[in-house]
Amino acid sequence: MRVLNIHAFFVRLCRLFVLSTALTGVMLLSACSDQPAKWSLYDVSGHLPDLKFSLQAAGNKNFTQEDLKGKTVLMFFGYASCPDICPTTMAQLSEVIAKLGDDAKDVRIIFISVDPHRDTPDMLQAYVDAFNKNAIGLTGNEDQIAALARNYRIAYQIEKPKAGDNPDIYDVTHSRGVFIFDNQGKARLLASDPWIDRSRIPFPLYCS
């Protein structure tokens, strides 16, 4: 069995994140900018909790961190009807994984919806499958999502529709960033795009 050199792997992953936009031409659309997203990675070792959750996957399956044993995990929060940030992030993560070669089989993208009212587990899986067949879409009830988001300092807000409006049409805002866990479930890196104010990130820079 091949043993993954985790330090060398993260150095390589770092380089791929930083170069991903230049290599793919993917643009991060923003209300205020149309510049390419250049990722920065921050060392969160010892600052964020180990990977731990219990959520719902496609087929009404209960899915926990135990289902990811031995895998490096790229986790981020969003929602399936997100018009820009989420599909762009999925495309970039898929491109990074595609360039990992043989190591790609040991990496999983985990997309966690902060919009459980509209995003069913089956819908989420169909969404992530369009980008990467090894990606996993997860959701849960409002309390489960809120607790998990708090653990990783993710802020999000759902604008509830007004009385009389279509209950399925509303805005969702959420923090950006991809949390990277090693194959032991330890939080190791936070990948952020250039529109996040670096002065507000309380972790040392790993690479940019």
Backbone hydrogen bonds, N-H to C=O, Kabsch-Sander energy under -0.5 kcal/mol:
donor,donor_aa,acceptor,acceptor_aa,energy
4,L,2,R,-0.5
6,I,4,L,-1.1
9,F,5,N,-2.5
10,F,6,I,-2.3
11,V,7,H,-2.1
12,R,8,A,-2.1
13,L,9,F,-2.8
14,C,10,F,-2.6
15,R,11,V,-2.0
16,L,12,R,-2.1
17,F,13,L,-2.4
18,V,14,C,-2.4
19,L,15,R,-1.9
20,S,16,L,-1.1
20,S,17,F,-0.6
23,L,19,L,-2.3
24,T,20,S,-1.8
25,G,21,T,-2.8
28,L,35,Q,-0.6
29,L,27,M,-0.9
30,S,33,S,-1.1
38,K,36,P,-0.6
39,W,17,F,-0.6
39,W,37,A,-0.7
40,S,192,S,-2.7
41,L,207,C,-3.4
42,Y,190,L,-2.5
43,D,204,P,-2.8
44,V,42,Y,-0.7
44,V,188,R,-1.8
45,S,188,R,-0.8
47,H,44,V,-2.6
48,L,44,V,-1.2
51,L,185,G,-3.0
55,L,63,F,-2.8
56,Q,139,T,-3.6
57,A,61,K,-3.4
60,N,57,A,-0.8
61,K,57,A,-1.0
61,K,58,A,-0.6
63,F,55,L,-3.3
65,Q,53,F,-0.9
67,D,64,T,-1.6
68,L,65,Q,-1.8
69,K,66,E,-1.1
70,G,183,N,-1.1
71,K,68,L,-2.3
72,T,106,D,-3.2
73,V,181,F,-1.9
74,L,108,R,-2.8
75,M,73,V,-0.6
75,M,179,F,-3.3
76,F,110,I,-2.3
78,G,112,I,-2.3
82,C,79,Y,-1.7
88,T,84,D,-2.0
89,T,85,I,-2.6
90,M,86,C,-2.7
91,A,87,P,-2.2
92,Q,88,T,-2.3
93,L,89,T,-2.9
94,S,90,M,-2.4
95,E,91,A,-1.8
96,V,92,Q,-2.4
97,I,93,L,-2.5
98,A,94,S,-2.2
99,K,95,E,-1.2
99,K,96,V,-0.6
100,L,97,I,-1.8
101,G,98,A,-0.6
103,D,100,L,-1.5
104,A,101,G,-1.7
105,K,102,D,-1.0
106,D,103,D,-1.8
107,V,104,A,-1.8
108,R,72,T,-2.6
110,I,74,L,-2.9
110,I,108,R,-0.5
111,F,109,I,-0.5
111,F,136,I,-2.7
112,I,76,F,-2.5
112,I,110,I,-0.6
113,S,111,F,-0.6
113,S,138,L,-2.5
114,V,78,G,-2.8
118,R,115,D,-0.8
119,D,115,D,-2.5
120,T,118,R,-0.9
124,L,120,T,-2.5
125,Q,121,P,-2.1
126,A,122,D,-2.0
127,Y,123,M,-2.0
128,V,124,L,-2.6
129,D,125,Q,-2.2
130,A,126,A,-0.9
130,A,127,Y,-0.6
131,F,128,V,-1.7
132,N,128,V,-2.8
135,A,132,N,-1.6
136,I,109,I,-2.7
138,L,111,F,-2.7
139,T,56,Q,-1.7
145,I,141,N,-2.3
146,A,142,E,-2.4
147,A,143,D,-2.3
148,L,144,Q,-2.1
149,A,145,I,-2.6
150,R,146,A,-2.1
151,N,147,A,-1.7
152,Y,148,L,-1.1
153,R,150,R,-1.6
154,I,149,A,-3.1
155,A,153,R,-0.5
157,Q,173,T,-2.7
159,E,157,Q,-0.6
159,E,171,D,-2.8
160,K,158,I,-1.1
165,D,162,K,-2.4
169,I,166,N,-1.7
170,Y,168,D,-0.6
173,T,157,Q,-2.6
175,S,155,A,-2.4
178,V,191,A,-2.4
179,F,75,M,-3.3
180,I,189,L,-3.1
181,F,73,V,-2.6
181,F,179,F,-0.5
182,D,186,K,-2.5
185,G,182,D,-2.2
188,R,180,I,-2.8
189,L,180,I,-1.9
190,L,42,Y,-2.0
191,A,178,V,-3.0
192,S,40,S,-3.1
192,S,190,L,-0.5
196,I,193,D,-1.7
197,D,195,W,-0.5
198,R,196,I,-0.6
200,R,197,D,-1.9
201,I,198,R,-1.7
203,F,201,I,-0.6
206,Y,41,L,-3.4
207,C,41,L,-2.0
